[in-house]
Amino acid sequence: MGCSRDNLARAMVISKYVDVVTVIHPEAVAVTPEASTDYNIYDALDKKLVVLENEGLSHSLIKKTMMRELQLYLKKYVKNYDSTSNLLNFVDKAIVDFVNQLKEIAEAEMRVKFDRRFTYFFAMHIDAYFSRGEKVNLLVAQEIENLKKEHPLEYQVAERFRVEISKVFHHELPDVEVAYLAMLLVNMDTESLDQKIGILVAAHGNSTATSMVNVVTDLLGVAQIDSLDMPLSMSPQQMFEEVVEKVKKLDLGKGVLLLVDMGSLSMIEPKLIKASGVEVKIISNVTTVMVLDAVRKTNYTDRTLVNVYDSVKRDFLASVRAQKTSKGKPKAILSICTTGSGTAKKIEVLLNDIIDRATDEDVRVLTISALKIKEEIPKILENYQVLASVGTKNPNLEAPFISLERLIEGSGGNMLHQILSEGEVTEVENQSQNFVIRDLCEDMLEAHLVYLNPKLILDFLLNWTDAVQQACQMNFQNTTLIKLIIHSAFAFERVIKENPLRYEDTPSAASLECLPLVASTLSTIENGLNLSLSEGEKMFISEILVEAISVS
């Protein structure tokens, strides 16, 4: 291309014929390298201008022709914008990062949401300004004053941009450049975010949540939505703190819907509401389709958070049921482990318990070995309508798969319960009635307790964990509940054996703070069994409780 000074001189002449702000609204916009090196829009328009003037055409006709030429250029050369990764081919990353900060400022002050085109246009504009030096003033003072009066908010935000540019790049923008920034803001596509329900997508992995949100915003446009990617290196406490901060930013008065991938995340709802002060609802097993559905409902309908939550959840469960295309066949759930015995047999007991509680239909549990999946699955699909599979290996069927970890942790049992009950959205069962916890703890207690009645102490401790969760205003993971129950049961057994654990470490401040809660809630069991735990045993239980609170 020619030098910037030549281009600017030509732009001065061309500008009287192209005196409007052109706004590019493609689904994707990226200037190809060929467009930057092989074609000069200034040369083309300059030549066209000379030809039209020599032909003696009127000013208005020349203007119309020049605009058509410019639009053809844009259609031909400005396309396929996908992400700011393409932008980095043309603009320094420092400017892209800076523009993303400007985007946050504009969204906060204007109470709107810009899509990724904001970054593209403003980064290109600011980069071009610094590359070419001050632009020739194509706006007269009166036009700038009119802009201030007609679009005061946009001009105010542009003035804020001038301050930020001065801080970061130590350069004072002239008034005309502020006006150009304001004009860009005026012509950017936005959507008002007043009284919108916020959506946060949180998923484990380095880019899982971000990828889903990018797909949705590309398809549906701007929305009050954000993502949180959680690599395996992220601690539970860090995860929780980041969720709290994002929820606060997303809330505009109607609450925030969290779409998460793991059941353990769905259990932080009470604690999250308390920490953020925001009304929150959580749906697990997030998919891109679910995010699309949620954004569509929050963007285009005026619903409450609870209404959107119920609607999205029902639609998800309906889609699960829609996958069950095998009509007229007996229904079944697969129980899978390495050998087809042992763990799978235990899973079978748990699944039968879930089935009995969830439905009156005849649903069979089929136990198979993970080593024989390829051989057994075709026969099973031929004869059964598989509703779900549970166990140690995913058979990759259209029906949902629930891992053994998720079954024990709790969310798997709840999901299975809803699938079996034909998708009715019901409240999660009280933790004291969680049959997965009961079955797993009962086996261990029956195998190892000598003096205490396993069923009696288990009933006591299930009620106790309910009381503790209520006092803490949170729901613990099933793994935590199992740990509390088993440890406390053995603590009472040691009282009978007169062999209590001695606590010899220096207790933490958090453990000492939890100790009164442990003592007061355990008093019912102590009175019922006529057994008193030592201070040391209670301190160990307090430490477990502190750990549970920190990760819940």
Secondary structure, DSSP 8 states (H G I E B T S, - for coil): ---HHHHHHHHHHHHTTS-S------SS-EE-HHHHHS--HHHHHHHHHHHHHHTT--HHHHHHHHHHHHHHHHHHHEE----HHHHTTTS-HHHHHHHHHHHHHHHHHHTEE--THHHHHHHHHHHHHHHH-S----S-HHHHHHHHHH-HHHHHHHHHHHHHHHHHH-----HHHHHHHHHHHHHS--EE-TT--EEEEEEESSSHHHHHHHHHHHHH---SEEEEEE-TTS-HHHHHHHHHHHHHHH-SSS-EEEEESSHHHHTTHHHHHHHH-S-EEEE-S--HHHHHHHHHHHHHS---HHHHHHHHHHHHHHHHHHT---TTS-EEEEEEESSSSTHHHHHHHHHHHHHHHH-SS-EEEEEEEGGGHHHHHHHHHHH-EEEEEEESS----SS-EEEHHHHHHSHHHHHHHHHHTTT-------GGG-HHHHHHHHHHHHHH-SSS-HHHHHHHHHHHHHHHHHHHTS---HHHHHHHHHHHHHHHHHHHHT------S---HHHHHHHHHHHHHHHHHHHHHT----HHHHHHHHHHHHHHHHH-
